[in-house]
Every structure is written in C-alpha cells, then in structure tokens.
C-alpha cells in the first residue's frame, strides 16, 4: 500500500502536467467568456456564457502573444473578445469596421463606405454576412463621422448602441490584440444549457 508521501511523489508530476495541458489548451485553442453586461443586447445578455475560439485568427504559443500560424482575417460582423485599449478590461463586442473601411454612425445606425447597412424597417442591420438586431432602446450613443480605419485596425461596438462603452469611446483596436472569436452561446441564465451560434 502506498503511503501518502509516495502517492504524492508518484502522482503529482502527472497531475501538474495535466493542469499545464489544460491551461495551454485554454491559452491557445478555446476558452469561454462570461458576459458581464447588456452592452451586446439583443444578441448577448448579461449572464450568458460564450464559447470562444482562440485559434480562429491564428494559433499562438501558449501564455504569450507569439503567433505560430495565421488564421482567418477578422471580418465585419464577427463578435470578438479583446482587452479595452483604455483600461485593459476584457470586452466582447461586434466588429463593424476593418482596415480600409469608411465608417459613419448616426443615431446608432451604421453606414459603411457611405452606404447604410440597415435591413428593412426597424433596428436590423446587415454587418458583413450577419443579420444583426441592434438595440436602440436607450438611444444610439455617440455618433461617428467619416472615420477611415487604417489597415490592421478594427472598430468594435456593442449591439446595444446606447448602452455600450465601446470603440466610440476608446478608439480603434489593433487586429493583433483580438483575444478570440465568439462562436456561440452555450449557457443562458434563465434557459440553462443552449447552443446559439453567433
């Protein structure tokens, strides 16, 4: 029979390796995100849990931002996770502008290259290849006029335009600073486990 000391000596290295492997997986491939606020309503609600692909935009060395392999480009309409350039708070927002885009936001409504992205009547927009319901219950937030986005930079804003502290306040986000791409909601507070692709 193994003593406690012998058990620790024999099993601890395996346990530590397992923990390190899980942390490396979360650092490079996939993670989850807890939505802390309503800034992305009606797409995401406070308390939602979201599955995040950390390898969608490129594979990185675990724990550091050194990229090993390129991934897909960040596209207009993607919901992404990044740290705020202002204070480092981890945020989830929708990309509405990529390098080369000319963006206008008027009363919460988005224009790309001088063209409205509104879809029909109401508060629905086509952002990239995504049909997005925006929330204007508290107004549209600050306007943006004639913003030309430089290559390698992104404009990220919330779908709840009047209640989102986003790129209209802290400016553009470098594409290299994107932490991951939100793939879908896997848990909603009042509904339990669900799967809703983003």
Secondary structure, DSSP 8 states (H G I E B T S, - for coil): ---HHHHHHHHHHHHHHHHHHHHHHHHHTEEEEE--SSTTTTTS-TT-EEEEESSTTEEE-TTS--EEEE-----TT-EEEEE-TTT--EEEEEEEE-TT-EEEEETTEEEETTEE-B-SSSSEEEETTEEEE-B-TT---S-EEEEE--TTEEEEE-SBGGG--SHHHH--EEGGGEEEEEEEEEEETTTEEEEEE-
